[in-house]
C-alpha cells in the first residue's frame, strides 16, 4: 500500500503543474487530466490500485479536455475550449451542459 501511495503522489505531483484533478463523490477515485492535448482522462482507482485511461472523444470530438470539476453524485464536469459536459464514468455517457461557443450568435 505504501508503494502505491508513493506512486500516486508522484503521478499527481508531476501532472498537476499542467493538468487538473478531481476526486469522485465517494473519494475512491481521482480523475486526472494527463499532460498534453487530447479528449481523455486518467482514472486512478485508489481502492483497486489501478490507473486507467478513459476516452471522452465521443463528446469532446477534436477539442482537448482542458478542465475538470465534480458535479452531483459521481458525475464529473469536463470542459473543452468551446463547451461543458456532465459525464457519468460508470455509465460512460455524457450530456452537454453549455452549448458550443462556435454555435452562439453573440
N, C-alpha and C positions, 0 to 999 in steps of 0.2 A: 504494500500500500504506500509506503514511504517513497519508493522509487516512482510510482505512478504520480503521486502528488508533485514530486520534483520535476518530472517530465511535463506535467500540466503547467506548472509555474513557468517553466522555460518557454513552452509554446505561447502562453499568454503574454509573457514579458517581451518576447521577441516580436510578437504580432501586433500588440496594442498601439505601437507607435504610429502605424499607418492604417489600422483597421479598428473596428468596433466589436464589442462582445456584449452579450446579454444572457442572464440566467433565465431558465424556464420558470414558469409559475411555481412549480414544486421544488425548484432548486436542484434537481437531479441532473440537469443538462446545461451546457453552456453552448450558445450559438455564437460563432466567431467568423467574422469576415476575414478571409485569408488575404495576404498581401497580393497586390496586382489586380488587374481588372477581370471581371467575369461575373456571370449570373449564378453564383453558387455560394454556399455557406458550409463551414465546418461545424459538425455537431460533436461535442465532447460529452459522452455519457459517463458521468462520474461513477455511478454505481457499477456499471458493466466494464469500466476502464477501457472504453473504445472511443476511437475518433473516426468518424465517417464524414464523407463529403456529400452534400445534397445539392442537386441542381435546381435552380429557380428559373431556368431559361424558358420554360413553358409560359411563364407570366412576364418576366422581365424582357424576354427577347434578346435583342443585341445590346441592350443597355446594361452596364455593370451595376451590381448592387453596391450602394455607397453608404448605407446606414441601416442599423437595426434598432428596434425597441421592442418592449414587451407590451402586448395588448391584454385583453381579459383572458383569464384562464391560462391555457397553454398556447394561445395564439401569439405569433411573432409578427410584428410590423417590419416590413423592409421597404426601402425606397431606392429608386433609381434617380437619375438626373431629371426625370420627367414625370414620375408617378409614385404613388404609395400603395402598397398592397398589405393585406392581412393574410398570413399564411398559417395553415394548420399543418405542422410537421407530421403528426400522427396520421392524418388523412391524406397528406400530400395534395392539398387543394388550397387555392388562394382566391381572394376576391379583391377587386380594385376598390380602394378607399377614396382615392383622389384621382381625378382624370389626368390624362397626359397633358402637359403644358403645351405641347405642339398642337393639340386639338382645340385649345381655347382661343376665343376671338378677342381677348383683352388687348 
